[in-house]
Amino acid sequence: MEKSIKKNIKCEKCSKPISGDVYEFGGVKLCEDCYMAAVIASQPKKCAMK
């Protein structure tokens, strides 16, 4: 049985250590909070003037 070695990975945006899943958005490794913020910010905006 092989043991997996966890590397100390930090979010490239907020520098918090990532203990769970590592997300990637635009080639940048992010924590879940920064990933969700980036995905929401990248969504197209609807015009409120319609």
N, C-alpha and C positions, 0 to 999 in steps of 0.2 A: 504494500500500500504506500502510495506517495503522499508526502505531506506538502500541502500547498503553503508557500511562503507569502504572507501578506506584506506588501510594500507600503510604506507610509506615503499615501497619496494625498496631496492637498489640492483643494479647488483652486484653479488658476485665476478665478475672479476675486474671491473673498479670502483665500488662503486658509480656510478652515480645513482641518484634517477630515478626510472622507473615510468613514468606517463601514458604510454600507455599499450600495451600488454606486458606481462611477458612471456619470452620464457624459455624453460628448455632444456638443452643439457647435457647429462651425469650426470643427477641428480643435476645440478647446475642451479640456476635461473639467467638468463642473460637478458640484454637489447638487443634491436634488432641488434645494431652494433656488439656487442660481439658474439651474436648468429650466425650472418652471417659469421663472421671471423672464428668461431669454425667449422661451417659446411664446409666452403671452405677448411680449413686446414685439415679436416678429410678425404677429398676425396683422393682416391688412385692416386698416381703419375704415369704418363706414362713415359716409358723409351725413352729418346731422341736419344738413340744410335741405334734404329732399322732402 
